């Protein structure tokens, strides 16, 4: 998965969280879905961080993030 694909996936999940959050009352199913999406975001962020580290090693630069 490329960085752009990962970022696109994060955007989709964030939009889903926003939409779901607007509908949440005391519904446990929706609250569980939100927690599930938060975990997915954390996994995607970790994957992006790993990709950046790999790029850093491949390119041999001090900081690929800038």
Helices and strands as residue ranges (DSSP letters): H 3-23, H 28-59
